Amino acid sequence: MSGLYLFATVAGTAIAIDTVEIEAVVKVKELSYVPAVPPHVAGLTALRSRVLTVLDAAALINGAVDDVGREYAIVCNIAGHSYGVLVDEVKDIVAKDSEPNTVRGRPDPVWSKYARGVLLHDNAPHFLISLGNLIENSMTAQAA
């Protein structure tokens, strides 16, 4: 699973995402409010003549909305739907030749269902997550 990874921060935790899942990283300038949606749905925005559902990754992970002004979204297509996933910070995109390490120890339980491995970047561990898994888990939890 060596390849190109985006390194970012979500809910104060360092993460890595395989760029195969990513269409773009954009600065979200304007969000349109949507009534009666779960708290992790930040709103809707337009990107190159298409509508994106914008999800707050921190709210997906923690289940709570905070007032941190997240301005960068990772754009992805999951099951035929376009999403923008808000992150705290985008750090870098880096090629990694090594395989991810397994998750060891006891990570915070909220991360255990999302972390597929650990990659080192700038001598710091980053949870390897899948945007598809993140979004699909939120939809499953919402349906339950």
N, C-alpha and C positions, 0 to 999 in steps of 0.2 A: 504494500500500500504506500510505497514511496511516491512522491509527487509534489504538487504545488499546493500550499496551504495558506489560508488567510488567518492571521492571528489577530484576536480582538479581545475585548472584555465585555462580559455580560454579568450583571448583578454583582460587580466587584470581583468576578472570577475570570482568570485567564483561560481563553478557549482557542481552539484551532478548528477550522472547517476546510474540508477538501474543496478546492476551487471547482471541481467537476460539478458541484451542486450550485454554484454561484453564477448568475447572469451578469451582475454588476454590483457595485457599491455606490450609493448615491447619497447626497445631502438632501434631506427632506426639508423643503421650504414651507410647505403648506399642507395641513391635514384638515380634511372635512370630517366633522363629528358625525357619528352614526348612533342614533338612539337605540336603546334596548339591546345592546350587544354585551358579551362578556367583557370584564375589565381589561383583559389582555389585548383587546382590539382597540388600537389607538385611533383608528379612523381610516379614511380612504385618501389616496393621492393619485395624481396623474403622472405617468412617466411615458414619454414618447407615444402619445395618443392611446394609451391603455390605462385602465384603472387597476391600482394595486390595493389590496387589503393590507394595511400596515399593522403588524403585530408587535407588541412590546415584549421582547425576549425575557427581560427581567421579571415581568408580570407572569409570563408563562412558567418560568422556573420557580419563582417564589410564591406565586398565587396572590400577590399584592401589588397594587400600583403605587409608585412613589412619584415625587415631583421632580425627579432628575430630568433635565432637559436633554433628551437624546436626539441627536440630529442626523446620525448616519444610519442608513438602512442597507441591509444586504438583500438584494433582489434575487428571488428564486422562483422556480415553477415547480409546484408540488401537486401531483395528481391533476394536472391540467389547469390549475389555478395559479395566478400570479400573486406573490406576496412580497412585501418589504418587511424585513425583520429588524427592528430597531436594536442597536447595540450601544453600550456605554461609550466604547472607544474602538477605533480601528487602528491597529498598530502597524502591520506589515503583511506583505505577501512574499513567502519564501519557499524555495524548492528544498525538499528534504529527501535525502537518499536513504535514510534509515527507516525501518518499520517502527510504528508507534509501540511504546511500552504498554504493558498491561497496567490497569489501575490497581494500585496496591494500597494497603491500609484501609482506613475507613473514611471515605469522602463523605461530605455532607449528604444526608439521605436525599435531598432534593436533586442532587446531581447524579445519584447512582443510576437512575434509569436513562440518563442522557449520555454519560461519559462512556465512549467505546474504547478509549485508550488514552495515552498521555504522550505528547510530543514536547521536546525541549526546544525553547527558542530564547535566545539571550540568557542562557543558563537558568531559565525559569520553566517549571512545568506548566503545560497548557492542556486542559481536557480536550480531547478530540471528540467533537459532537457532529451529529448529522442534522441538518435543517429539516429534512423530511421526517426524521424521528421526533424532533422537537415539536413540529406542527401536528403530526399525526397523533402523538401522545396527548396534546392539548385537546384535539377534537374528540378523542376517545374518552377522556376525563369529562369533557363537557356533555357528552351523550349519556354518561352513566348517571 
